[in-house]
C-alpha cells in the first residue's frame, strides 16, 4: 500500500485530470489523434523532426495545466516523469510565444475551450 499523503494523492489526481483535459484540447487543435499522457515524444524524436507537433501539443498542455488549472509544477512533472524545472521551462517557452498575436489568440481559444475566460 502506498504511503503517499492524501494531499499528494489528490494533487497527482488533479494533475492527471488537468493534463488529460488540456492534452485533448491541444491535440485536437493540432489535428492530432488523441494523445495519452505516456506518449510524450523523446528528445531524439523531436531532434530528427518526428513528433514535433505532438511535442508542441504537450508543451501547450503543460502550460494550460499550470496556468489555467493552477496545478503545482511538481505534480505536473510527476505525472509526466519530468522535473518541476522542466515543467517551468515548458511554461516559459509557451509564455514567450504569446507575444505573437496569432499564437496568443490560439491559446485564448484553447483556454476558452477548457472553460476559462480569456
C-alpha positions in Angstrom: 0.0 0.0 0.0 1.3 3.5 -0.9 2.3 5.7 1.9 1.7 8.9 0.0 -0.2 11.6 1.9 -3.8 12.2 0.9 -2.8 15.7 -0.2 -0.2 14.3 -2.6 -2.5 11.7 -4.0 -5.1 14.4 -4.6 -2.6 16.6 -6.2 -1.5 13.8 -8.5 -5.1 13.0 -9.5 -5.8 16.7 -10.2 -2.6 16.9 -12.3 -3.6 13.9 -14.3 -7.2 15.2 -14.9 -5.9 18.7 -15.9 -3.3 17.3 -18.2 -5.7 14.9 -19.8 -8.2 17.7 -20.5 -5.6 20.1 -21.7 -3.9 17.5 -23.9 -7.3 16.5 -25.5 -7.9 20.2 -26.5 -4.3 20.8 -27.7 -4.2 17.6 -29.7 -7.5 18.4 -31.4 -6.2 21.9 -32.2 -3.0 20.5 -33.8 -5.2 18.0 -35.7 -3.6 15.0 -33.9 -5.1 11.8 -32.8 -5.9 11.8 -29.0 -2.6 11.6 -27.1 -2.2 9.6 -23.9 0.0 11.2 -21.2 2.5 8.4 -21.7 3.1 9.3 -25.4 5.5 12.2 -24.8 7.9 12.3 -27.7 11.6 11.8 -26.7 14.3 14.3 -27.4 15.7 12.2 -30.3 12.3 12.1 -32.0 12.0 15.9 -31.8 15.6 16.5 -32.8 15.1 14.5 -36.0 11.8 16.1 -36.9 9.5 13.3 -35.7 6.8 14.1 -33.2 7.3 17.9 -33.3 3.5 18.6 -33.4 3.0 16.2 -30.5 5.8 17.9 -28.6 4.2 21.3 -29.1 0.8 19.9 -28.0 2.4 18.6 -24.8 4.1 21.9 -24.1 0.8 23.7 -24.5 -1.0 21.2 -22.3 1.6 21.7 -19.6 1.2 25.4 -19.9 -2.6 25.2 -19.6 -2.5 22.8 -16.7 -0.2 25.1 -14.7 -1.7 28.4 -15.7 -5.4 27.7 -16.1 -6.0 24.7 -13.7 -3.3 26.1 -11.3 -1.8 22.6 -10.8 1.6 22.9 -9.0 4.6 22.1 -11.2 5.8 19.2 -9.1 2.5 17.4 -9.6 2.6 18.0 -13.3 6.1 16.8 -13.5 5.4 13.7 -11.5 2.6 12.8 -13.9 4.8 13.2 -16.9 8.0 11.8 -15.4 9.9 15.1 -15.7 11.3 17.5 -13.2 9.5 20.6 -12.0 12.3 22.7 -13.7 11.4 21.0 -17.0 7.8 21.9 -16.4 8.8 25.5 -15.7 10.8 25.6 -18.9 7.8 24.4 -20.9 5.6 27.1 -19.3 8.2 29.8 -20.1 8.6 28.6 -23.7 4.9 28.9 -24.3 4.6 32.2 -22.4 7.3 33.7 -24.6 5.5 32.7 -27.7 2.4 34.5 -26.5 4.0 37.8 -27.8 2.9 36.6 -31.3 -0.7 37.8 -31.7 -1.8 34.8 -33.8 -0.3 32.3 -31.3 -1.9 34.3 -28.4 -5.3 34.1 -30.0 -4.9 30.4 -30.5 -4.1 29.9 -26.8 -7.0 32.1 -25.8 -9.2 29.8 -27.9 -7.8 26.8 -26.1 -8.4 28.4 -22.7 -12.0 29.1 -23.7 -12.4 25.5 -24.9 -11.3 24.4 -21.4 -13.9 26.7 -19.8 -11.6 29.6 -18.8 -12.4 33.1 -19.8 -9.6 34.6 -21.9 
